[in-house]
Amino acid sequence: YGFLAVIADELQVARSPLAAAVAAGVDQYREMLLARRGLTPEEEVGLIGELMFLNFLIHTIGAGLAISAWQGPDSEEHDFVFEDIDLEVKTTSSERRRHVISGLTQLIPRPDADLGLLSIQLTRAGGAGGATLPARVAQVRNLAGGHIARLDVLLNAVGWRSEDADLYPTRWIERSKPRAYLVDESFPAI
């Protein structure tokens, strides 16, 4: 009703043309008309895993180097890229370490670098344990310092929108210790 009332007022009171009246109504009710869609549960869990590793990296090598190494959001082959090694972060909420590989090149190392796979298992946390995706984002943003603008671009690229924070109420906690594997000739292949 409100949407139609805005259009009617624009037509009758402001004497706007129909197209302008509809545009005014759409502008005023844009948020309500847009369908909100958050990340899928798999994307949410995957982003949490990458943020957990990014948090670790910031504490280990500093915010600038850590955020520069996070290449996955830029549609690169591997999630984190360093001089001598790339790292693919795989996160699952399964009871077993089962991970989905999203492309044939995802587990192929660059000619001049090794490739590692970091396996993270999460589970839903009851009570006050664990952290939500918005809490993990806030934590990494607080650590980013002067690199927050680049971090925000990367978060946007993976589909994170701060205005959608209420869509992620689930608290996640580590099910087990993360495991790292070198992707070499002894690594399982397709």
C-alpha positions as a Markdown table, in Angstrom:
| # | Residue | x | y | z |
|---|---|---|---|---|
| 1 | Tyr | 0.0 | 0.0 | 0.0 |
| 2 | Gly | 2.8 | 2.4 | 1.0 |
| 3 | Phe | 4.6 | 1.8 | -2.3 |
| 4 | Leu | 1.4 | 2.5 | -4.3 |
| 5 | Ala | 0.7 | 5.6 | -2.2 |
| 6 | Val | 4.1 | 7.1 | -3.0 |
| 7 | Ile | 3.4 | 6.6 | -6.7 |
| 8 | Ala | -0.1 | 8.1 | -6.4 |
| 9 | Asp | 1.3 | 11.1 | -4.5 |
| 10 | Glu | 4.0 | 11.7 | -7.1 |
| 11 | Leu | 1.4 | 11.5 | -9.8 |
| 12 | Gln | -1.3 | 13.7 | -8.2 |
| 13 | Val | 0.5 | 16.1 | -5.8 |
| 14 | Ala | 3.9 | 16.5 | -7.5 |
| 15 | Arg | 2.4 | 16.0 | -11.0 |
| 16 | Ser | 5.3 | 13.8 | -12.0 |
| 17 | Pro | 5.2 | 11.7 | -15.1 |
| 18 | Leu | 4.4 | 8.0 | -14.5 |
| 19 | Ala | 8.0 | 6.8 | -15.0 |
| 20 | Ala | 9.3 | 9.4 | -12.5 |
| 21 | Ala | 6.5 | 8.5 | -10.0 |
| 22 | Val | 7.4 | 4.8 | -10.2 |
| 23 | Ala | 11.1 | 5.5 | -9.9 |
| 24 | Ala | 10.4 | 7.6 | -6.7 |
| 25 | Gly | 8.4 | 4.7 | -5.3 |
| 26 | Val | 11.1 | 2.2 | -6.1 |
| 27 | Asp | 13.8 | 4.5 | -4.5 |
| 28 | Gln | 11.8 | 4.8 | -1.3 |
| 29 | Tyr | 11.1 | 1.1 | -1.0 |
| 30 | Arg | 14.3 | -0.3 | -2.6 |
| 31 | Glu | 15.4 | -2.2 | 0.5 |
| 32 | Met | 12.0 | -3.9 | 0.9 |
| 33 | Leu | 11.9 | -4.8 | -2.8 |
| 34 | Leu | 15.3 | -6.3 | -3.0 |
| 35 | Ala | 15.5 | -9.9 | -2.0 |
| 36 | Arg | 18.2 | -10.5 | 0.5 |
| 37 | Arg | 20.3 | -13.6 | -0.1 |
| 38 | Gly | 23.2 | -14.5 | 2.0 |
| 39 | Leu | 26.0 | -17.0 | 1.4 |
| 40 | Thr | 25.1 | -20.7 | 1.2 |
| 41 | Pro | 25.9 | -22.7 | 4.2 |
| 42 | Glu | 28.9 | -24.2 | 2.4 |
| 43 | Glu | 30.1 | -20.7 | 1.4 |
| 44 | Glu | 29.7 | -19.5 | 5.0 |
| 45 | Val | 31.7 | -22.4 | 6.4 |
| 46 | Gly | 34.4 | -21.9 | 3.7 |
| 47 | Leu | 34.7 | -18.2 | 4.4 |
| 48 | Ile | 35.0 | -18.9 | 8.1 |
| 49 | Gly | 37.9 | -21.3 | 7.4 |
| 50 | Glu | 39.7 | -18.7 | 5.3 |
| 51 | Leu | 39.1 | -16.0 | 7.9 |
| 52 | Met | 40.5 | -18.3 | 10.6 |
| 53 | Phe | 43.7 | -18.8 | 8.6 |
| 54 | Leu | 43.8 | -15.1 | 7.7 |
| 55 | Asn | 43.6 | -14.3 | 11.4 |
| 56 | Phe | 46.5 | -16.7 | 12.1 |
| 57 | Leu | 48.5 | -15.2 | 9.3 |
| 58 | Ile | 48.0 | -11.6 | 10.5 |
| 59 | His | 49.3 | -12.6 | 14.0 |
| 60 | Thr | 52.2 | -14.5 | 12.3 |
| 61 | Ile | 53.4 | -12.3 | 9.4 |
| 62 | Gly | 51.5 | -9.1 | 9.8 |
| 63 | Ala | 48.3 | -7.7 | 8.3 |
| 64 | Gly | 49.8 | -6.3 | 5.0 |
| 65 | Leu | 51.5 | -9.6 | 4.0 |
| 66 | Ala | 48.6 | -11.7 | 5.2 |
| 67 | Ile | 45.9 | -9.8 | 3.3 |
| 68 | Ser | 48.1 | -9.6 | 0.2 |
| 69 | Ala | 48.5 | -13.4 | 0.3 |
| 70 | Trp | 44.7 | -13.9 | 0.3 |
| 71 | Gln | 44.1 | -14.4 | -3.4 |
| 72 | Gly | 41.0 | -16.7 | -3.4 |
| 73 | Pro | 38.5 | -13.9 | -3.6 |
| 74 | Asp | 40.1 | -12.5 | -6.7 |
| 75 | Ser | 39.3 | -15.8 | -8.5 |
| 76 | Glu | 42.8 | -17.1 | -8.3 |
| 77 | Glu | 43.5 | -20.8 | -8.5 |
| 78 | His | 44.6 | -21.0 | -4.8 |
| 79 | Asp | 43.3 | -19.3 | -1.7 |
| 80 | Phe | 46.6 | -18.0 | -0.4 |
| 81 | Val | 49.7 | -17.3 | -2.5 |
| 82 | Phe | 53.2 | -16.9 | -1.1 |
| 83 | Glu | 56.6 | -16.8 | -2.9 |
| 84 | Asp | 57.4 | -20.5 | -2.5 |
| 85 | Ile | 54.1 | -22.1 | -1.6 |
| 86 | Asp | 50.4 | -21.7 | -2.3 |
| 87 | Leu | 47.8 | -22.9 | 0.1 |
| 88 | Glu | 44.3 | -24.1 | -0.5 |
| 89 | Val | 42.0 | -23.8 | 2.6 |
| 90 | Lys | 39.2 | -26.4 | 2.7 |
| 91 | Thr | 36.6 | -26.2 | 5.5 |
| 92 | Thr | 33.9 | -28.7 | 6.2 |
| 93 | Ser | 31.2 | -29.1 | 8.8 |
| 94 | Ser | 31.2 | -32.9 | 8.1 |
| 95 | Glu | 32.2 | -35.3 | 10.8 |
| 96 | Arg | 34.8 | -36.7 | 8.4 |
| 97 | Arg | 37.5 | -34.7 | 6.5 |
| 98 | Arg | 35.7 | -34.7 | 3.2 |
| 99 | His | 36.3 | -31.7 | 1.0 |
| 100 | Val | 35.0 | -30.7 | -2.4 |
| 101 | Ile | 37.5 | -29.6 | -5.0 |
| 102 | Ser | 35.9 | -27.0 | -7.2 |
| 103 | Gly | 38.0 | -27.3 | -10.3 |
| 104 | Leu | 40.6 | -29.5 | -12.0 |
| 105 | Thr | 43.3 | -26.9 | -11.5 |
| 106 | Gln | 42.6 | -26.3 | -7.8 |
| 107 | Leu | 45.1 | -28.9 | -6.7 |
| 108 | Ile | 47.7 | -28.3 | -9.3 |
| 109 | Pro | 50.8 | -26.4 | -8.0 |
| 110 | Arg | 52.4 | -23.6 | -9.8 |
| 111 | Pro | 55.6 | -24.7 | -11.6 |
| 112 | Asp | 57.8 | -22.6 | -9.2 |
| 113 | Ala | 55.9 | -23.3 | -5.9 |
| 114 | Asp | 54.7 | -26.1 | -3.7 |
| 115 | Leu | 51.0 | -26.5 | -2.9 |
| 116 | Gly | 49.6 | -27.2 | 0.5 |
| 117 | Leu | 46.0 | -28.1 | 1.5 |
| 118 | Leu | 44.8 | -26.9 | 4.9 |
| 119 | Ser | 41.8 | -29.0 | 6.2 |
| 120 | Ile | 39.6 | -27.4 | 8.8 |
| 121 | Gln | 36.6 | -29.1 | 10.4 |
| 122 | Leu | 33.9 | -27.0 | 12.1 |
| 123 | Thr | 30.8 | -27.9 | 14.0 |
| 124 | Arg | 27.9 | -25.9 | 15.3 |
| 125 | Ala | 28.6 | -24.6 | 18.8 |
| 126 | Gly | 26.0 | -24.7 | 21.5 |
| 127 | Gly | 25.7 | -22.1 | 24.2 |
| 128 | Ala | 28.3 | -19.4 | 24.3 |
| 129 | Gly | 31.1 | -21.2 | 22.5 |
| 130 | Gly | 32.4 | -20.6 | 19.0 |
| 131 | Ala | 31.8 | -17.5 | 16.9 |
| 132 | Thr | 29.5 | -16.4 | 14.1 |
| 133 | Leu | 30.6 | -15.4 | 10.7 |
| 134 | Pro | 30.0 | -11.7 | 11.5 |
| 135 | Ala | 32.1 | -12.0 | 14.6 |
| 136 | Arg | 35.0 | -13.6 | 12.6 |
| 137 | Val | 34.7 | -10.8 | 10.0 |
| 138 | Ala | 34.8 | -8.2 | 12.7 |
| 139 | Gln | 37.8 | -9.8 | 14.4 |
| 140 | Val | 39.9 | -9.9 | 11.2 |
| 141 | Arg | 38.8 | -6.3 | 10.3 |
| 142 | Asn | 39.9 | -5.1 | 13.7 |
| 143 | Leu | 43.4 | -6.7 | 13.0 |
| 144 | Ala | 43.7 | -5.3 | 9.5 |
| 145 | Gly | 44.8 | -1.8 | 10.5 |
| 146 | Gly | 45.7 | 0.3 | 7.5 |
| 147 | His | 44.9 | -2.6 | 5.1 |
| 148 | Ile | 41.1 | -2.6 | 5.9 |
| 149 | Ala | 40.1 | -1.2 | 2.6 |
| 150 | Arg | 41.8 | -4.0 | 0.7 |
| 151 | Leu | 40.3 | -6.5 | 3.1 |
| 152 | Asp | 36.8 | -5.1 | 2.5 |
| 153 | Val | 37.2 | -5.4 | -1.2 |
| 154 | Leu | 38.1 | -9.1 | -0.8 |
| 155 | Leu | 35.2 | -9.7 | 1.6 |
| 156 | Asn | 32.9 | -8.1 | -0.9 |
| 157 | Ala | 34.3 | -10.3 | -3.7 |
| 158 | Val | 33.4 | -13.5 | -1.7 |
| 159 | Gly | 29.8 | -12.2 | -1.1 |
| 160 | Trp | 30.1 | -10.8 | 2.4 |
| 161 | Arg | 27.8 | -7.8 | 3.1 |
| 162 | Ser | 27.8 | -6.3 | 6.6 |
| 163 | Glu | 24.1 | -5.4 | 6.2 |
| 164 | Asp | 23.3 | -9.1 | 5.9 |
| 165 | Ala | 25.1 | -10.0 | 9.2 |
| 166 | Asp | 21.7 | -11.0 | 10.8 |
| 167 | Leu | 21.5 | -13.8 | 8.2 |
| 168 | Tyr | 24.4 | -15.7 | 9.9 |
| 169 | Pro | 23.4 | -16.4 | 13.5 |
| 170 | Thr | 25.1 | -19.8 | 13.7 |
| 171 | Arg | 28.0 | -20.1 | 16.0 |
| 172 | Trp | 30.8 | -22.3 | 14.7 |
| 173 | Ile | 33.7 | -23.9 | 16.6 |
| 174 | Glu | 36.6 | -26.2 | 15.5 |
| 175 | Arg | 35.6 | -29.8 | 15.6 |
| 176 | Ser | 39.3 | -30.9 | 15.5 |
| 177 | Lys | 42.7 | -29.4 | 15.0 |
| 178 | Pro | 43.3 | -28.2 | 11.4 |
| 179 | Arg | 45.6 | -30.5 | 9.4 |
| 180 | Ala | 48.0 | -29.4 | 6.6 |
| 181 | Tyr | 49.0 | -31.6 | 3.7 |
| 182 | Leu | 51.6 | -31.1 | 1.0 |
| 183 | Val | 50.0 | -31.8 | -2.4 |
| 184 | Asp | 52.7 | -33.9 | -4.0 |
| 185 | Glu | 52.8 | -37.3 | -5.9 |
| 186 | Ser | 51.7 | -39.1 | -2.7 |
| 187 | Phe | 48.7 | -36.9 | -2.2 |
| 188 | Pro | 45.3 | -38.6 | -3.2 |
| 189 | Ala | 44.3 | -37.8 | -6.7 |
| 190 | Ile | 41.1 | -38.0 | -8.7 |
